[in-house]
Amino acid sequence: MNPARRTLTARCCVVGGGPAGIMLGYLLARRGHSVVVLEKHGDFLRDFRGDTVHPSTMNVLDELGLLDAFLQRPHSEIQHLAGHVGTDTVEIADLSHVPGRAKFIAIMPQWDFLNFISEKARAFPGFQLLMNTAGDDIIREGNRVAGIRANGPDGQIDIHADVVVACDGRHSTMRSAALMQPRDLGAPMDVFWMRLSKKPTDQNAALGFIGAGVILVFIDRSDYWQCGFVIAKGAAERVKARGLDAFRNEIATLAPFAADRVDELKSWDDVKLLSVAVDRLDRWFVPGMLFIGDAAHAMSPVGGVGINLAIQDAVATGNIVGAALERPGPVADETLERVQRRRMFPTVMTQALQVFIQRNIIAAVLRSEAPPKRAPWIMRLLVSIPGFRRIPAYTVGIGFRPEHIEQHG
Ligand SMILES: Cc1cc2nc3c(=O)[nH]c(=O)nc-3n(C[C@H](O)[C@H](O)[C@H](O)COP(=O)(O)OP(=O)(O)OC[C@H]3O[C@@H](n4cnc5c(N)ncnc54)[C@H](O)[C@@H]3O)c2cc1C
């Protein structure tokens, strides 16, 4: 036996401290269960991660009695989503009518959000978050997963659990360890992310600009703009070969209000490339282990709903697996299958909508050689219908089959 190897036992071991994992850890600990969450990084700091907290997530926070404390943390709020196409400005979504107290998208650095939830979770005795600790492999008992073999700052550690939930993101190690392969649904684009400063005279909103073969998105971060420069998949090297000056000029032409600050991009190091993927597992579990969040389904950035789906998965898992853990012993396959049945529908519907928009709008724009002069007539017609803007607002802000916290004994 390796003397350096420690052993821990918990009802649930969660691999990955992203939005899905931290929220699930909170929810299970709140129900009185012991839960160990493993996070391979030493902190939650990630630049250009999803930082949008949608009304569906804030409704969950409200049900947990956490919304007021959450909104006291620094954040910005977006209520209207608008697109600029040629000479047209079209307001695509108006969130002022979505159900719940928070009728806006809150923009908060993901690390602040995760710190907030994990601080609240630490108040429950069953919650244990092991930072700098990477889940490496699965511990098996017969054909079922019975725990996780991990590596932390003090060496190797075995966590034995009645259920393991893999929340380790789109490049999930646990998925590979369980020999699971997601189905690729295809994405026609990649995104360059960067920051530009924000001036008091700028509009407070999320803005989109469409040019020849490019879409430029500005997300309001209070004191700066988070900018996404959407290009055709694989075109990054071509864009870089044209040079940083050409890149800056393209931003300035598309978004003239930002022309006076494109020089803030000093080198390509200020521009980060995100390779966009849309995929999902057909089966979200093996005996003893469940996959949720990006580990089960990587979402397209269309609509910025990845975090919120991850949180909704965590709420469904907290309800279904949390109830099953009221009984002693390993969690049955049927319980894990119930989580998949509950969450597959919103995942499939959201991805279908994203893939439709990717194929029919984004791919067409990215193929175009000249900037459009006006927004497509169908778009202008739809947004002119009173109340229409509430539909995209509901789809983005609340989504399909919103989850609620189930009360327990
Ligand atoms: C550049 C970028 C921009 C995005 N923008 C948005 C946006 O604006 N809005 C939005 O809603 N979504 C956005 N997303 C998507 C969003 O970030 C994800 O959908 C969401 O974070 C998924 O949450 P998750 O908890 O499932 O996985 P993740 O957030 O990926 O978290 C996984 C966690 O597991 C940890 N981990 C991985 N492997 C191991 C291991 N073996 N052991 C222990 N820990 C491990 C990782 O360090 C990470 O903390 C963006 C994604 C990217 C990459």
The ligand as an SDF file (V2000), in Angstrom:
LIG
                    3D

 53 58  0  0  0  0  0  0  0  0999 V2000
  -14.2630   31.6270  -23.6440 C   0  0  0  0  0  0  0  0  0  0  0  0
  -15.6040   31.1590  -23.1570 C   0  0  0  0  0  0  0  0  0  0  0  0
  -16.6340   32.0750  -23.0260 C   0  0  0  0  0  0  0  0  0  0  0  0
  -17.8790   31.6580  -22.5660 C   0  0  0  0  0  0  0  0  0  0  0  0
  -18.8580   32.5790  -22.4140 N   0  0  0  0  0  0  0  0  0  0  0  0
  -20.0490   32.2000  -21.8580 C   0  0  0  0  0  0  0  0  0  0  0  0
  -21.0420   33.1780  -21.5290 C   0  0  0  0  0  0  0  0  0  0  0  0
  -20.8810   34.3750  -21.7480 O   0  0  0  0  0  0  0  0  0  0  0  0
  -22.1760   32.7500  -20.9270 N   0  0  0  0  0  0  0  0  0  0  0  0
  -22.3780   31.4170  -20.6350 C   0  0  0  0  0  0  0  0  0  0  0  0
  -23.4260   31.0870  -20.0720 O   0  0  0  0  0  0  0  0  0  0  0  0
  -21.4620   30.4950  -20.9350 N   0  0  0  0  0  0  0  0  0  0  0  0
  -20.2970   30.8570  -21.5200 C   0  0  0  0  0  0  0  0  0  0  0  0
  -19.3360   29.9180  -21.7630 N   0  0  0  0  0  0  0  0  0  0  0  0
  -19.6190   28.5240  -21.4470 C   0  0  0  0  0  0  0  0  0  0  0  0
  -19.5630   28.3070  -19.9590 C   0  0  0  0  0  0  0  0  0  0  0  0
  -18.3440   28.7990  -19.4200 O   0  0  0  0  0  0  0  0  0  0  0  0
  -19.7230   26.8250  -19.6760 C   0  0  0  0  0  0  0  0  0  0  0  0
  -20.8620   26.3200  -20.3630 O   0  0  0  0  0  0  0  0  0  0  0  0
  -19.9240   26.5820  -18.2060 C   0  0  0  0  0  0  0  0  0  0  0  0
  -18.8480   27.1270  -17.4820 O   0  0  0  0  0  0  0  0  0  0  0  0
  -20.0420   25.1000  -17.9520 C   0  0  0  0  0  0  0  0  0  0  0  0
  -19.9850   24.8710  -16.5770 O   0  0  0  0  0  0  0  0  0  0  0  0
  -19.4410   23.4820  -16.0340 P   0  0  0  0  0  0  0  0  0  0  0  0
  -19.4590   23.6130  -14.5550 O   0  0  0  0  0  0  0  0  0  0  0  0
  -20.1920   22.3710  -16.6600 O   0  0  0  0  0  0  0  0  0  0  0  0
  -17.9610   23.3340  -16.5980 O   0  0  0  0  0  0  0  0  0  0  0  0
  -16.7030   24.3110  -16.4760 P   0  0  0  0  0  0  0  0  0  0  0  0
  -17.0990   25.6890  -16.2310 O   0  0  0  0  0  0  0  0  0  0  0  0
  -15.8400   23.9950  -17.6430 O   0  0  0  0  0  0  0  0  0  0  0  0
  -15.9940   23.8240  -15.1540 O   0  0  0  0  0  0  0  0  0  0  0  0
  -15.2540   22.6410  -15.1050 C   0  0  0  0  0  0  0  0  0  0  0  0
  -14.3400   22.7390  -13.9150 C   0  0  0  0  0  0  0  0  0  0  0  0
  -13.7290   21.4780  -13.7040 O   0  0  0  0  0  0  0  0  0  0  0  0
  -12.3640   21.6610  -13.4390 C   0  0  0  0  0  0  0  0  0  0  0  0
  -11.7160   20.4070  -13.8320 N   0  0  0  0  0  0  0  0  0  0  0  0
  -11.5090   19.9440  -15.0790 C   0  0  0  0  0  0  0  0  0  0  0  0
  -10.9540   18.7220  -15.0340 N   0  0  0  0  0  0  0  0  0  0  0  0
  -10.8220   18.4160  -13.7230 C   0  0  0  0  0  0  0  0  0  0  0  0
  -10.3290   17.2900  -13.0290 C   0  0  0  0  0  0  0  0  0  0  0  0
   -9.8660   16.2150  -13.6820 N   0  0  0  0  0  0  0  0  0  0  0  0
  -10.3260   17.2930  -11.6850 N   0  0  0  0  0  0  0  0  0  0  0  0
  -10.7870   18.3700  -10.9930 C   0  0  0  0  0  0  0  0  0  0  0  0
  -11.2680   19.4860  -11.6020 N   0  0  0  0  0  0  0  0  0  0  0  0
  -11.2980   19.4930  -12.9500 C   0  0  0  0  0  0  0  0  0  0  0  0
  -11.9700   22.8630  -14.2600 C   0  0  0  0  0  0  0  0  0  0  0  0
  -10.8150   23.4980  -13.7540 O   0  0  0  0  0  0  0  0  0  0  0  0
  -13.2110   23.7450  -14.1180 C   0  0  0  0  0  0  0  0  0  0  0  0
  -13.1340   24.5940  -13.0140 O   0  0  0  0  0  0  0  0  0  0  0  0
  -18.0990   30.2980  -22.2490 C   0  0  0  0  0  0  0  0  0  0  0  0
  -17.0660   29.3580  -22.3880 C   0  0  0  0  0  0  0  0  0  0  0  0
  -15.8220   29.7830  -22.8230 C   0  0  0  0  0  0  0  0  0  0  0  0
  -14.7110   28.7630  -22.9360 C   0  0  0  0  0  0  0  0  0  0  0  0
  1  2  1  0
  2  3  1  0
  2 52  2  0
  3  4  2  0
  4  5  1  0
  4 50  1  0
  5  6  2  0
  6  7  1  0
  6 13  1  0
  7  8  2  0
  7  9  1  0
  9 10  1  0
 10 11  2  0
 10 12  1  0
 12 13  2  0
 13 14  1  0
 14 15  1  0
 14 50  1  0
 15 16  1  0
 16 17  1  0
 16 18  1  0
 18 19  1  0
 18 20  1  0
 20 21  1  0
 20 22  1  0
 22 23  1  0
 23 24  1  0
 24 25  2  0
 24 26  1  0
 24 27  1  0
 27 28  1  0
 28 29  2  0
 28 30  1  0
 28 31  1  0
 31 32  1  0
 32 33  1  0
 33 34  1  0
 33 48  1  0
 34 35  1  0
 35 36  1  0
 35 46  1  0
 36 37  1  0
 36 45  1  0
 37 38  2  0
 38 39  1  0
 39 40  1  0
 39 45  2  0
 40 41  1  0
 40 42  2  0
 42 43  1  0
 43 44  2  0
 44 45  1  0
 46 47  1  0
 46 48  1  0
 48 49  1  0
 50 51  2  0
 51 52  1  0
 52 53  1  0
M  END
$$$$
